[in-house]
Amino acid sequence: MGAGNQKDHHHQDTGEKYVVYLLQRLAVENGVAITNDVDEKHDAWYSYAEDRGVVKSFSESMYRKNPDKHCEPYFKELMKKYPNNKFDFVDVVMEERAKGNKADFMIELDNGNRIPVSLKNQSKHNGAQLFASTWIAPLNGILFDRAGQGIFHNPFDTNKTFLGRNSAVRNDFIKKMGYPEIVSIYEWMDESYKYLKEYYVGKQVGEEFVYNEESRFHYNIADQLDKDRKSYGKKAARLFEKALRMLPQDKVKSRMLKISGLDGQEELLILGKKGYFCSLFNEKYQKARKRVNSEKCELIYEIRGENQGIDFTYVDDEGAIFKPFYVPFTLNLNGAWWVKKVECPITKKKVPEPKYEGTRTYVGGVDDGAEIQWQERKKNKSRQFAPSTNTFFNYSTVC
């Protein structure tokens, strides 16, 4: 999903609910449903789309076309794998995210078993973006045990917790754990985020948030933003890699298995335009997942050339298990400025729309109804500006 593309975001969320509805409908039609609640699940996706004004556009998007094409053959494979069972399909996005898990829906079987499934609905089915976070979040996940969303257990008293964003408490714990050099890396990341947020957006002054006028319009800062994205991203990647080498490698591997979705906590379903990939039915994937979780498997990693990211590879005595997966370090603009793209009639490429005078009304999201000038910063959305990492995984060796 493109950062800041509100309509695509709504399409994606609608698509998750639509898949649950389609699978439940197929279960009912094939006489293998535990519960006949198809109407409720139809209302769930339709009302979500209707409330956001995307019913028509969703129906024309890949987020609907992919499920329409692939859910039936996927369901037939499911019945073949579990020939004597009945099924329900349940939307579990909210509750699973609160637990720090990736599942989007749950397959509930009549024998009491539940199979969590992470759903990707996208153009291609042989790769996926699996994890997005701030620069600091993956380090927190290695150093501390999670207690909730952004909350961790005190490493010296597990009955107590602390907020990951509380830098003073967090850094004190890290020093006591014997990693003072990692504290300096955290401090650079914190200071960089503070500077970049204040320059490109603004800062809190008392009870008021004061926006930086210099960065109000994207055309004034576009070049500098690109330079900062690259330079800060490069340094963040190199410091992150340095921190990883200071930590116990079994903990690093354990965290990266979670990030790359290979810890066995969820199955994966990718719906693409030309095909689909499902870990539940794929013997090559299941064998590879078993290998990466073996003690024989080692996680190796290195900076990708002069780029602003790290390549990670799972290796055992048979060689590389998957292709390297890439974790870039960048800035998530989160649609901070309204830079609308249109198709160039000559090149057919997407380019910024021509400049217009006055303001136009923005529709959708937290800035709905705002009057915004050409390439002006969006007041509410821009406050989500943050440093970010992503994890891009390639499944072509097992597809």
C-alpha positions as CSV (number, residue, x, y, z in Angstrom):
1,M,0.0,0.0,0.0
2,G,1.4,3.4,-0.9
3,A,2.1,5.6,2.1
4,G,-0.6,8.2,2.5
5,N,-3.0,6.6,0.0
6,Q,-6.2,6.7,2.1
7,K,-8.4,5.0,-0.5
8,D,-6.0,2.0,-0.9
9,H,-5.9,1.7,2.8
10,H,-9.7,1.5,2.9
11,H,-9.7,-1.0,0.0
12,Q,-7.1,-3.2,1.8
13,D,-9.1,-3.2,5.1
14,T,-12.4,-3.9,3.2
15,G,-10.6,-6.7,1.4
16,E,-9.7,-8.4,4.6
17,K,-13.4,-8.5,5.7
18,Y,-14.4,-9.5,2.2
19,V,-12.2,-12.6,2.3
20,V,-13.7,-13.7,5.6
21,Y,-17.2,-13.3,4.0
22,L,-16.3,-15.2,0.9
23,L,-14.8,-18.1,2.8
24,Q,-17.7,-18.3,5.1
25,R,-20.1,-18.3,2.2
26,L,-18.1,-21.1,0.5
27,A,-18.3,-23.1,3.7
28,V,-22.1,-22.7,3.9
29,E,-22.5,-23.5,0.2
30,N,-20.5,-26.7,0.6
31,G,-22.3,-27.8,3.7
32,V,-19.2,-27.6,5.9
33,A,-19.9,-24.4,7.9
34,I,-20.1,-24.5,11.7
35,T,-22.2,-21.3,11.7
36,N,-24.4,-19.8,9.0
37,D,-23.6,-16.2,9.6
38,V,-22.9,-15.2,5.9
39,D,-25.3,-12.3,6.0
40,E,-23.6,-10.7,9.0
41,K,-20.2,-11.1,7.4
42,H,-21.5,-9.6,4.2
43,D,-22.8,-6.7,6.1
44,A,-19.4,-6.3,7.9
45,W,-17.4,-5.7,4.6
46,Y,-20.1,-3.8,2.8
47,S,-20.9,-1.4,5.6
48,Y,-17.2,-0.8,6.2
49,A,-16.8,0.2,2.5
50,E,-20.0,2.1,2.4
51,D,-19.1,4.2,5.5
52,R,-15.9,5.2,3.7
53,G,-17.4,5.8,0.3
54,V,-15.4,3.1,-1.5
55,V,-18.0,0.4,-2.4
56,K,-17.7,1.1,-6.2
57,S,-13.9,1.6,-6.2
58,F,-13.3,-1.5,-4.1
59,S,-15.3,-3.6,-6.5
60,E,-13.0,-2.4,-9.3
61,S,-9.8,-3.0,-7.4
62,M,-7.5,-6.0,-7.0
63,Y,-8.5,-6.1,-3.4
64,R,-11.8,-7.6,-4.5
65,K,-10.7,-9.2,-7.8
66,N,-8.0,-11.3,-6.2
67,P,-10.3,-12.9,-3.6
68,D,-13.0,-13.5,-6.2
69,K,-10.4,-15.3,-8.3
70,H,-8.6,-17.3,-5.6
71,C,-10.8,-17.9,-2.6
72,E,-12.7,-20.8,-4.2
73,P,-9.5,-22.9,-5.1
74,Y,-8.0,-22.0,-1.7
75,F,-11.2,-23.3,0.0
76,K,-11.1,-26.5,-2.0
77,E,-7.5,-27.1,-0.9
78,L,-8.6,-26.5,2.7
79,M,-11.4,-29.1,2.4
80,K,-9.0,-31.6,0.9
81,K,-6.5,-31.1,3.8
82,Y,-9.3,-31.4,6.4
83,P,-11.9,-33.7,4.7
84,N,-13.8,-34.5,7.9
85,N,-14.1,-31.1,9.4
86,K,-16.4,-28.1,9.4
87,F,-15.2,-24.5,9.4
88,D,-15.8,-20.9,10.5
89,F,-13.8,-17.9,9.4
90,V,-13.4,-15.0,11.8
91,D,-11.9,-11.5,11.5
92,V,-9.4,-11.2,14.3
93,V,-7.3,-8.3,13.1
94,M,-7.9,-6.0,16.1
95,E,-7.3,-8.6,18.9
96,E,-4.3,-10.2,17.2
97,R,-2.6,-6.9,16.7
98,A,-3.1,-6.1,20.3
99,K,-1.2,-9.3,21.1
100,G,1.6,-8.4,18.7
101,N,0.6,-11.1,16.2
102,K,0.2,-11.0,12.5
103,A,-3.0,-13.0,11.9
104,D,-5.9,-11.3,10.0
105,F,-8.4,-14.1,10.2
106,M,-8.9,-17.3,12.1
107,I,-9.9,-20.7,10.6
108,E,-12.0,-22.3,13.3
109,L,-12.5,-26.1,13.0
110,D,-15.3,-28.1,14.6
111,N,-12.7,-30.2,16.5
112,G,-11.7,-27.1,18.5
113,N,-8.5,-26.3,16.6
114,R,-7.9,-22.7,15.4
115,I,-5.5,-21.8,12.6
116,P,-4.4,-18.1,12.6
117,V,-3.8,-16.8,9.1
118,S,-1.9,-13.7,8.0
119,L,-3.4,-12.3,4.8
120,K,-1.6,-10.4,2.0
121,N,-3.8,-9.1,-0.9
122,Q,-1.5,-7.6,-3.5
123,S,-0.2,-7.6,-7.0
124,K,2.3,-10.5,-6.8
125,H,2.1,-13.7,-4.7
126,N,5.8,-14.6,-4.5
127,G,6.8,-12.0,-1.9
128,A,5.4,-9.7,0.7
129,Q,6.1,-6.9,3.1
130,L,5.8,-8.5,6.5
131,F,6.7,-6.0,9.2
132,A,6.8,-2.2,9.5
133,S,8.0,-0.3,12.5
134,T,10.2,2.5,13.8
135,W,14.0,2.2,13.9
136,I,14.0,1.4,17.6
137,A,11.1,-1.1,17.8
138,P,13.1,-4.2,16.6
139,L,15.8,-3.5,19.1
140,N,13.2,-3.2,21.9
141,G,11.8,-6.6,20.7
142,I,15.2,-8.2,21.1
143,L,16.2,-6.7,24.4
144,F,12.9,-6.8,26.3
145,D,9.9,-9.2,26.6
146,R,6.7,-7.7,25.3
147,A,3.9,-7.0,27.8
148,G,1.5,-5.1,25.5
149,Q,1.4,-2.6,22.7
150,G,4.6,-0.5,23.2
151,I,4.9,-2.0,26.8
152,F,7.6,-4.2,28.1
153,H,8.4,-6.2,31.2
154,N,11.1,-4.8,33.5
155,P,14.1,-7.1,32.8
156,F,14.9,-7.2,36.5
157,D,11.4,-7.6,37.9
158,T,9.0,-9.2,35.5
159,N,6.0,-8.2,37.7
160,K,6.6,-4.6,36.6
161,T,6.4,-3.0,33.1
162,F,7.5,0.2,31.4
163,L,6.7,2.1,28.2
164,G,9.2,1.5,25.4
165,R,9.1,5.3,24.5
166,N,10.3,6.2,28.0
167,S,13.9,6.7,27.0
168,A,15.3,7.4,30.4
169,V,13.9,4.2,32.0
170,R,14.7,2.2,28.9
171,N,18.3,3.4,28.6
172,D,18.9,2.8,32.3
173,F,17.8,-0.8,31.9
174,I,20.0,-1.3,28.8
175,K,23.1,0.0,30.7
176,K,22.4,-2.3,33.6
177,M,22.0,-5.2,31.2
178,G,25.6,-4.5,30.1
179,Y,25.1,-2.7,26.8
180,P,26.2,0.9,27.3
181,E,27.3,1.2,23.6
182,I,23.7,0.3,22.5
183,V,22.4,3.2,24.6
184,S,24.4,5.6,22.5
185,I,22.7,4.1,19.4
186,Y,19.3,4.6,20.9
187,E,20.2,8.2,21.8
188,W,21.2,9.0,18.2
189,M,18.0,7.5,16.9
190,D,15.9,9.4,19.5
191,E,17.7,12.7,18.7
192,S,17.5,12.2,14.9
193,Y,13.7,11.5,15.2
194,K,13.3,14.6,17.3
195,Y,15.2,16.8,14.9
196,L,13.5,15.5,11.8
197,K,10.0,15.7,13.3
198,E,10.5,19.3,14.4
199,Y,11.9,20.4,11.1
200,Y,9.5,18.6,8.8
201,V,6.4,19.0,11.0
202,G,6.7,20.9,14.2
203,K,6.9,20.5,18.0
204,Q,4.9,20.6,21.1
205,V,5.1,23.9,23.0
206,G,3.2,23.7,26.2
207,E,-0.4,22.7,25.3
208,E,0.0,23.8,21.7
209,F,1.6,22.0,18.7
210,V,3.5,24.6,16.7
211,Y,4.1,23.7,13.1
212,N,7.3,24.7,11.3
213,E,6.4,27.2,8.6
214,E,9.5,26.5,6.6
215,S,8.4,22.9,5.7
216,R,4.7,23.7,5.2
217,F,4.9,23.1,1.4
218,H,6.4,20.0,-0.1
219,Y,7.9,21.8,-3.0
220,N,10.1,23.8,-0.5
221,I,11.6,20.8,1.1
222,A,11.4,17.9,-1.4
223,D,15.1,17.9,-2.2
224,Q,16.2,18.1,1.4
225,L,13.7,15.5,2.4
226,D,15.1,13.1,-0.1
227,K,18.7,13.7,1.1
228,D,17.7,13.3,4.7
229,R,15.8,10.1,4.0
230,K,18.9,8.6,2.4
231,S,21.6,9.9,4.8
232,Y,19.8,9.3,8.0
233,G,18.6,5.9,6.7
234,K,22.1,4.8,5.9
235,K,23.4,5.8,9.3
236,A,20.5,4.2,11.1
237,A,21.0,0.9,9.2
238,R,24.7,0.8,10.0
239,L,24.1,1.6,13.7
240,F,21.3,-1.0,13.9
241,E,23.6,-3.7,12.4
242,K,26.3,-2.7,14.9
243,A,23.9,-3.1,17.8
244,L,22.8,-6.5,16.5
245,R,26.4,-7.7,16.7
246,M,26.6,-6.8,20.3
247,L,23.6,-8.9,21.3
248,P,23.2,-12.6,21.8
249,Q,22.7,-14.0,18.3
250,D,20.1,-16.6,19.4
251,K,17.9,-13.6,20.6
252,V,18.6,-11.8,17.3
253,K,17.6,-14.9,15.3
254,S,14.5,-15.4,17.5
255,R,13.3,-11.9,16.9
256,M,13.9,-12.0,13.1
257,L,12.0,-15.3,12.9
258,K,9.1,-13.4,14.4
259,I,9.5,-10.4,12.1
260,S,9.8,-12.6,9.0
261,G,6.7,-14.7,10.0
262,L,8.7,-17.9,10.3
263,D,8.2,-18.6,14.0
264,G,5.2,-20.8,13.3
265,Q,2.7,-18.6,15.0
266,E,0.6,-18.0,11.9
267,E,0.1,-19.4,8.5
268,L,0.4,-17.1,5.4
269,L,-2.0,-16.6,2.6
270,I,-0.9,-14.3,-0.3
271,L,-3.5,-13.4,-3.0
272,G,-1.9,-12.0,-6.1
273,K,-3.2,-11.1,-9.5
274,K,-1.8,-14.2,-11.2
275,G,-1.9,-16.7,-8.4
276,Y,-1.9,-17.4,-4.7
277,F,0.5,-18.8,-2.1
278,C,-0.5,-20.6,1.1
279,S,1.9,-21.8,3.6
280,L,-0.6,-24.3,5.0
281,F,-0.6,-26.3,1.8
282,N,3.0,-25.8,0.6
283,E,5.3,-28.6,1.6
284,K,8.5,-26.8,0.4
285,Y,7.6,-23.8,2.7
286,Q,6.9,-26.1,5.6
287,K,10.2,-27.9,5.1
288,A,12.0,-24.6,4.9
289,R,10.3,-23.2,8.0
290,K,11.4,-26.4,9.9
291,R,15.0,-25.8,8.8
292,V,15.1,-22.1,9.9
293,N,13.8,-23.1,13.3
294,S,16.5,-25.8,13.7
295,E,19.5,-25.2,15.9
296,K,21.6,-25.9,12.8
297,C,20.3,-22.7,11.2
298,E,22.3,-19.5,11.5
299,L,21.1,-16.0,10.7
300,I,23.7,-14.0,8.8
301,Y,23.3,-10.3,8.0
302,E,25.2,-7.5,6.3
303,I,24.6,-4.0,5.0
304,R,23.5,-4.1,1.3
305,G,26.4,-2.2,-0.4
306,E,25.9,1.5,-0.1
307,N,22.2,1.2,0.4
308,Q,20.3,2.2,3.5
309,G,19.3,-1.3,4.6
310,I,20.4,-4.8,5.8
311,D,20.2,-8.2,4.1
312,F,19.3,-11.1,6.3
313,T,19.8,-14.8,5.3
314,Y,18.9,-18.0,7.0
315,V,21.7,-20.6,6.4
316,D,22.3,-24.2,7.5
317,D,24.6,-27.0,6.4
318,E,22.5,-27.3,3.2
319,G,23.0,-23.7,2.3
320,A,20.7,-20.6,2.1
321,I,17.1,-21.6,3.0
322,F,15.3,-18.6,1.5
323,K,16.6,-15.8,-0.6
324,P,18.0,-12.9,1.5
325,F,15.3,-10.7,3.0
326,Y,15.8,-6.9,3.0
327,V,15.1,-4.5,5.8
328,P,15.5,-0.8,4.7
329,F,15.7,2.1,7.0
330,T,13.9,5.2,5.9
331,L,11.4,7.9,6.8
332,N,7.7,7.1,6.7
333,L,6.0,10.3,5.5
334,N,2.6,8.9,6.3
335,G,1.0,11.2,3.6
336,A,2.2,14.3,5.5
337,W,1.8,16.5,2.5
338,W,-1.0,16.4,-0.1
339,V,1.1,15.6,-3.2
340,K,-1.5,14.2,-5.5
341,K,-0.3,12.2,-8.5
342,V,-1.9,12.1,-11.9
343,E,-1.0,10.3,-15.1
344,C,1.1,12.2,-17.6
345,P,-0.8,11.9,-21.0
346,I,2.5,11.6,-22.9
347,T,4.7,9.3,-20.7
348,K,1.8,7.6,-18.9
349,K,3.8,7.9,-15.7
350,K,2.5,9.2,-12.4
351,V,3.5,12.9,-11.8
352,P,2.5,15.6,-9.3
353,E,-0.7,17.3,-10.4
354,P,-0.4,20.8,-11.9
355,K,-0.3,23.7,-9.5
356,Y,-3.7,25.2,-8.6
357,E,-4.6,28.5,-6.9
358,G,-6.3,28.8,-3.6
359,T,-7.4,25.7,-1.7
360,R,-9.2,22.4,-2.4
361,T,-11.1,20.3,0.1
362,Y,-9.4,17.1,1.2
363,V,-11.6,14.1,1.6
364,G,-10.9,11.1,3.9
365,G,-8.9,10.3,6.9
366,V,-8.0,12.4,9.9
367,D,-7.9,15.6,7.7
368,D,-11.3,15.1,6.1
369,G,-12.8,18.4,5.1
370,A,-9.6,20.4,5.5
371,E,-9.0,23.2,2.9
372,I,-5.5,22.6,1.6
373,Q,-3.3,24.5,-0.8
374,W,-1.2,22.9,-3.5
375,Q,1.3,20.4,-1.9
376,E,0.6,21.8,1.5
377,R,1.2,19.8,4.7
378,K,-1.8,18.1,6.2
379,K,-2.0,19.2,9.8
380,N,-3.2,16.0,11.4
381,K,-1.7,13.3,9.2
382,S,1.7,15.0,9.2
383,R,2.0,14.4,13.0
384,Q,2.4,10.7,12.1
385,F,5.7,11.4,10.4
386,A,8.3,8.9,11.7
387,P,11.4,6.9,11.0
388,S,10.6,3.5,9.7
389,T,11.8,0.0,8.7
390,N,10.1,-2.6,6.6
391,T,10.7,-6.2,6.0
392,F,10.5,-7.5,2.4
393,F,10.5,-11.3,2.0
394,N,10.9,-13.3,-1.2
395,Y,9.1,-16.7,-1.4
396,S,10.1,-17.5,-5.0
397,T,12.2,-20.5,-3.9
398,V,9.2,-22.2,-2.4
399,C,6.3,-21.0,-4.6
